[in-house]
Every structure is written in C-alpha cells, then in structure tokens.
Amino acid sequence: MQVKKTWKRVDGVLLLDKPIGLSSNDALQKARRLFSAAKGGHTGTLDPLATGLLPLCFGEATKFSADLLDADKTYEAVLKLGVTTDSGDAEGAITATAAVNVSAEAVFKALPQFTGDIQQIPPMHSALKRDGRPLYELARQGIEVEREPRAVTIHALEVLAFVGDSLTLRVACSKGTYIRVLAADLGAVLGCGAHLAALRRTVVGDLSLQGSVTLDELAALDESERLAYLQPVDALLHTLPVLTVEGEAAMRFRHGNPIDLPPGLDGKIRVYEGSRLIGIGEPGQSGRLWPKRLVQLAD
C-alpha cells in the first residue's frame, strides 16, 4: 500500500544545479518532494536541454520569486559551427551544413557586433504567443509567422574555448536574451552557420553555482543535511537596500501600515525587525514607506 506523502512548511531558497533533460517544473517538483515542502516555485524557466543554476523557492520565499525574473544571467554556451538547425539548437532538424574555415581572429572580430544593446528576432521555437498560441506549436505545424525584433543587452562575450568546429562562449546578458538566436546569428556572420549544442547557466542576478547542489546529491542526504543547503528567504533580495525597524514601527509595518522613510532610501526596500526579515516596502504617498509584500516566518 502506498504511503500518502506528508507535506510540511519549509521556508528558504535552494540553489539547484539542474540536470539536462528536465524541465524547470519537473526539477522543482523533484526537489520539493525531497524536502516535503508544502509550497514551492522557481524563479524563471531553464530549458530542458540546459543545465545549471535554477534558484528554487519554498514557503515564504515564493513571495519573492518574481524578483529574479528581470535579473541578468550568465551562461556558458557551446556552439557547433558548420551546422544550422531550424530551432537554433541541437533539438532541431538540420537545415544546412557548411565547411568550417573560421579563424580565431574572425571570431574575435565578429563578437563586438553582438555586444551591448542589440536586436534579436525571437525564434519560432519559443513560448511567445501569437493569437493565444505558443509559437512552438505553429513551428511544429510548419507555420512561420513574422516576429518583431526585441531589444536585449549582452553585457559581455568571452571566448572560453575554440577547437575545430566547437566554440564555447561565456555570455553575460539581460533577461529575454535567446542564446540560440545568438548562436545562429553569429554563425551567419562567420559564414558557416551554427547552432547551440549545449548551454549551462552559471549566474542569476547575484546568485551563482557556488553553494549549489544537484538532485542526486540531495537524494543521498538525510533531512537535516538537505536543510543545510537551504538559504534564507532573503537570499533573493540582497541587491535591495535595508531598513531596520523596531517597536511600534515594526508592528505598524507588519500589519500593513506605512512607516516613516529615512532620507536616502528609494525603490524597493527590504525591511527587518532586528535580524528578521518582515517584508518589502516601497515609497508611496507623503514620502512614507508602504508594505508591498510581508513574510510570516515560523519561529
């Protein structure tokens, strides 16, 4: 007889090193079961073919999961030169092949074209919607529709390795950047075509793979050892300024009322009572700080 799963309250952030082949939601559900966490969410999807950093939120931390959606990311991308696919990655059908007679100098000369503020045309094999339908559904039916270019920012491109037809790049970029579009566009400039053969995410915002853990590693640990990998609820908020309050101000804020805003603070602000996070506030009417998201952490 199957024993019914017992879920419990778990609060914190897990830096998961996602394996290849799992969707972000599949990875979340596997991790959630390992922690028996009643509530969980992720901070933005990572394609099944990609590996690397997938911050997961449990309990009260899920209130801040959206804060990482706009964060910059860093990837290590392996491009296979000389082979173009219809999806821009290794899952797609090959549409063209060419000899690879590309020098390192040609690569370095081409990279500045893709650095800074650039325009990308989203791929048909993407989750963007047209008339309510994801583009990838249309692509599977052989339908191609016009897509408007989108502005993205590539902060830095660095060559990590270039051997034969394999080019490995480190890409630091803004949200919404399609690395497979970058691969295809760079291949076109180099004259041989290219597609994204492998992708690993190493940084999201100010979080990195340092301190991350794999699902297999978690499965081999007991409960207390797993919990040691959980970071505090405010791990997603370290870029925000801090305001510490006590007494009546803390009570007012916790009950959803505005409090005085010290000079010099602006934008989203994380608010603590002593060392305990009680929520996020934003300046509002009369220059006061208004609660936007409150947390109720277990004692």
C-alpha positions as CSV (number, residue, x, y, z in Angstrom):
1,M,0.0,0.0,0.0
2,Q,1.3,3.4,-1.0
3,V,2.0,5.8,1.9
4,K,0.5,9.2,1.5
5,K,3.1,12.0,1.2
6,T,3.2,14.3,4.2
7,W,3.9,17.9,3.3
8,K,5.2,20.4,5.7
9,R,6.2,24.1,5.9
10,V,9.6,24.8,4.6
11,D,10.9,28.3,4.0
12,G,14.1,29.1,2.1
13,V,15.9,29.3,-1.2
14,L,17.7,26.3,-2.9
15,L,20.3,26.8,-5.5
16,L,19.8,23.8,-7.7
17,D,22.2,22.7,-10.3
18,K,19.6,21.4,-12.8
19,P,20.5,18.4,-14.9
20,I,19.9,18.1,-18.6
21,G,16.6,16.7,-19.8
22,L,14.4,18.0,-17.0
23,S,12.0,20.9,-17.3
24,S,12.2,23.6,-14.7
25,N,8.9,22.4,-13.2
26,D,10.0,18.8,-13.1
27,A,13.1,19.8,-11.3
28,L,11.1,21.9,-8.9
29,Q,8.7,19.0,-8.1
30,K,11.5,16.5,-7.5
31,A,13.3,19.0,-5.1
32,R,10.0,19.8,-3.4
33,R,9.4,16.1,-2.7
34,L,12.9,15.7,-1.3
35,F,12.2,18.5,1.2
36,S,8.5,17.5,1.7
37,A,7.8,21.2,1.1
38,A,4.2,22.2,1.0
39,K,4.8,25.2,-1.2
40,G,7.4,25.8,-3.9
41,G,8.2,27.8,-7.0
42,H,11.0,28.6,-9.4
43,T,12.4,32.0,-10.5
44,G,12.1,31.6,-14.2
45,T,12.5,28.7,-16.5
46,L,15.6,27.0,-17.8
47,D,15.2,24.9,-21.0
48,P,15.3,21.1,-20.6
49,L,18.4,20.9,-22.8
50,A,20.2,23.4,-20.5
51,T,21.9,22.7,-17.2
52,G,23.0,24.8,-14.3
53,L,21.6,27.3,-11.8
54,L,17.9,27.2,-11.1
55,P,17.0,29.0,-7.9
56,L,14.0,27.4,-6.2
57,C,11.8,29.0,-3.6
58,F,10.0,27.2,-0.8
59,G,7.3,28.6,1.5
60,E,7.6,32.4,2.2
61,A,10.4,32.7,-0.3
62,T,7.9,32.1,-3.1
63,K,6.7,35.7,-2.5
64,F,9.9,37.0,-4.0
65,S,10.4,34.5,-6.8
66,A,9.3,37.1,-9.4
67,D,12.1,39.5,-8.3
68,L,14.6,37.4,-10.2
69,L,12.7,37.4,-13.5
70,D,14.2,40.6,-14.5
71,A,17.7,39.7,-13.3
72,D,20.7,39.5,-15.6
73,K,22.1,36.0,-16.4
74,T,25.4,34.4,-17.3
75,Y,25.7,31.3,-19.4
76,E,28.4,29.1,-20.8
77,A,27.3,28.2,-24.4
78,V,28.8,25.6,-26.7
79,L,28.2,26.4,-30.4
80,K,28.7,23.9,-33.1
81,L,29.8,25.7,-36.2
82,G,29.0,24.5,-39.8
83,V,25.6,23.1,-38.9
84,T,22.3,25.1,-38.9
85,T,19.1,23.8,-37.4
86,D,15.5,25.1,-37.7
87,S,15.3,25.6,-33.9
88,G,18.7,27.1,-33.5
89,D,19.7,24.3,-31.0
90,A,20.5,20.6,-31.0
91,E,16.9,19.5,-30.9
92,G,16.0,21.0,-34.3
93,A,16.2,19.5,-37.8
94,I,19.4,20.3,-39.7
95,T,18.6,22.8,-42.4
96,A,22.1,23.5,-43.8
97,T,25.8,22.4,-43.4
98,A,29.0,24.1,-44.5
99,A,32.7,23.7,-44.2
100,V,34.2,25.5,-41.2
101,N,37.1,27.6,-42.3
102,V,36.9,30.1,-39.4
103,S,39.9,31.6,-37.7
104,A,40.1,32.7,-34.0
105,E,40.7,36.2,-35.4
106,A,37.4,36.1,-37.3
107,V,35.5,35.1,-34.2
108,F,37.1,37.9,-32.1
109,K,36.3,40.3,-34.9
110,A,32.7,39.3,-35.0
111,L,31.9,39.3,-31.3
112,P,31.6,43.1,-30.9
113,Q,28.6,43.1,-33.2
114,F,26.8,41.1,-30.6
115,T,27.9,43.1,-27.5
116,G,25.9,45.9,-26.0
117,D,22.3,46.8,-26.9
118,I,21.3,44.6,-29.8
119,Q,18.1,43.4,-31.6
120,Q,17.1,39.8,-31.7
121,I,14.2,38.2,-33.7
122,P,12.6,35.6,-31.3
123,P,12.8,32.1,-32.7
124,M,9.7,30.3,-33.9
125,H,10.6,27.5,-31.4
126,S,9.7,29.6,-28.4
127,A,7.0,30.1,-25.9
128,L,6.0,33.5,-27.1
129,K,2.3,33.6,-28.2
130,R,0.6,34.7,-31.3
131,D,-3.2,34.9,-31.1
132,G,-3.1,32.9,-27.9
133,R,-1.0,30.0,-29.3
134,P,2.7,29.4,-28.4
135,L,5.0,29.9,-31.4
136,Y,6.5,26.5,-31.0
137,E,3.0,24.9,-31.7
138,L,2.9,26.8,-35.0
139,A,6.5,25.8,-35.8
140,R,5.7,22.1,-35.3
141,Q,3.0,22.5,-38.0
142,G,5.5,24.1,-40.3
143,I,3.9,27.5,-39.9
144,E,6.2,30.5,-39.7
145,V,4.9,34.0,-38.7
146,E,6.6,37.3,-38.7
147,R,8.1,38.3,-35.3
148,E,9.1,41.8,-34.2
149,P,12.7,42.2,-33.2
150,R,13.3,42.6,-29.4
151,A,15.9,44.8,-27.7
152,V,18.2,42.9,-25.4
153,T,21.6,43.7,-23.9
154,I,24.7,41.4,-24.0
155,H,27.0,42.8,-21.3
156,A,30.0,40.7,-22.2
157,L,31.1,37.9,-24.6
158,E,34.2,35.9,-23.8
159,V,35.7,33.0,-25.8
160,L,36.4,30.1,-23.4
161,A,37.5,27.6,-26.0
162,F,37.6,27.2,-29.8
163,V,38.6,23.8,-31.1
164,G,37.7,22.6,-34.6
165,D,34.0,23.3,-35.1
166,S,33.3,23.8,-31.4
167,L,33.2,27.3,-29.9
168,T,32.5,27.9,-26.2
169,L,31.4,31.3,-25.1
170,R,30.6,32.9,-21.8
171,V,27.6,35.2,-22.2
172,A,26.5,37.8,-19.7
173,C,23.2,39.1,-20.8
174,S,19.9,40.7,-19.9
175,K,16.6,38.9,-19.4
176,G,14.9,37.8,-22.6
177,T,18.1,37.0,-24.5
178,Y,17.9,34.0,-26.7
179,I,21.3,32.3,-26.7
180,R,20.3,30.0,-29.6
181,V,19.5,33.1,-31.6
182,L,22.9,34.5,-30.7
183,A,24.5,31.2,-31.9
184,A,22.6,31.3,-35.2
185,D,23.3,35.0,-35.8
186,L,27.0,34.6,-35.0
187,G,27.2,31.5,-37.3
188,A,25.6,33.6,-40.1
189,V,28.2,36.4,-39.7
190,L,31.0,33.8,-39.7
191,G,29.7,32.4,-43.0
192,C,29.4,28.8,-41.9
193,G,26.2,28.7,-39.8
194,A,26.0,27.4,-36.3
195,H,23.6,26.1,-33.6
196,L,23.6,25.9,-29.9
197,A,24.9,22.5,-28.9
198,A,24.9,22.9,-25.1
199,L,24.1,25.5,-22.5
200,R,24.9,25.9,-18.8
201,R,23.6,28.8,-16.7
202,T,26.1,29.9,-14.1
203,V,24.7,33.1,-12.7
204,V,21.3,34.6,-12.0
205,G,21.3,38.1,-10.5
206,D,23.8,38.0,-7.7
207,L,23.4,34.2,-7.2
208,S,25.9,31.7,-8.7
209,L,26.5,28.0,-8.8
210,Q,28.8,28.3,-5.8
211,G,26.9,26.6,-3.0
212,S,24.5,24.8,-5.4
213,V,23.5,21.2,-5.2
214,T,22.2,18.5,-7.6
215,L,19.1,16.4,-7.2
216,D,21.2,13.3,-6.9
217,E,23.3,14.9,-4.2
218,L,20.2,15.9,-2.3
219,A,18.7,12.4,-2.6
220,A,21.8,10.9,-1.0
221,L,21.4,13.1,2.1
222,D,19.3,12.8,5.2
223,E,16.7,15.5,6.1
224,S,19.0,17.7,8.3
225,E,21.8,17.6,5.7
226,R,19.4,18.7,3.0
227,L,18.1,21.6,5.1
228,A,21.7,22.8,5.4
229,Y,21.6,23.6,1.7
230,L,18.6,26.0,2.1
231,Q,19.5,29.6,2.1
232,P,17.4,32.2,4.0
233,V,14.2,33.7,2.5
234,D,16.0,36.9,1.8
235,A,18.7,35.3,-0.4
236,L,16.9,36.7,-3.5
237,L,16.9,40.2,-2.1
238,H,20.5,41.0,-1.5
239,T,20.6,43.8,-4.1
240,L,17.9,45.8,-2.3
241,P,18.7,48.4,0.4
242,V,18.0,47.6,4.0
243,L,15.9,49.3,6.6
244,T,15.8,48.0,10.2
245,V,12.9,49.0,12.4
246,E,11.8,48.2,16.0
247,G,8.9,48.6,18.3
248,E,5.8,50.5,17.0
249,A,7.2,51.0,13.5
250,A,7.8,47.2,13.1
251,M,4.3,46.5,14.4
252,R,2.7,49.0,12.0
253,F,4.7,47.6,9.0
254,R,3.8,44.0,9.9
255,H,0.1,45.0,10.0
256,G,0.3,46.6,6.5
257,N,0.5,50.2,7.5
258,P,3.0,52.8,6.2
259,I,6.0,53.9,8.3
260,D,8.4,56.8,8.1
261,L,11.0,56.6,5.3
262,P,14.5,57.7,6.2
263,P,16.2,60.0,3.7
264,G,18.4,58.5,1.1
265,L,16.4,55.3,0.6
266,D,14.4,54.8,-2.6
267,G,12.8,52.0,-4.7
268,K,12.1,48.6,-3.2
269,I,13.5,48.2,0.3
270,R,13.8,45.1,2.4
271,V,12.6,45.7,6.0
272,Y,13.9,43.9,9.0
273,E,12.8,43.8,12.7
274,G,16.2,43.2,14.2
275,S,17.8,40.5,12.1
276,R,14.4,39.1,11.0
277,L,13.0,39.9,7.5
278,I,9.4,41.1,7.8
279,G,8.8,42.2,4.2
280,I,9.5,44.6,1.3
281,G,8.3,48.1,1.1
282,E,8.1,50.9,-1.5
283,P,7.9,54.7,-1.1
284,G,4.4,55.9,-1.5
285,Q,2.1,58.8,-0.5
286,S,3.6,61.5,1.6
287,G,7.0,60.0,1.2
288,R,6.3,57.2,3.6
289,L,7.3,53.5,3.2
290,W,4.3,51.3,2.3
291,P,4.4,47.5,2.7
292,K,4.2,45.6,-0.6
293,R,5.0,42.0,0.5
294,L,5.1,40.8,4.0
295,V,6.5,37.5,5.3
296,Q,5.4,35.4,8.2
297,L,8.3,33.2,9.1
298,A,7.9,30.3,11.6
299,D,9.7,30.7,14.9
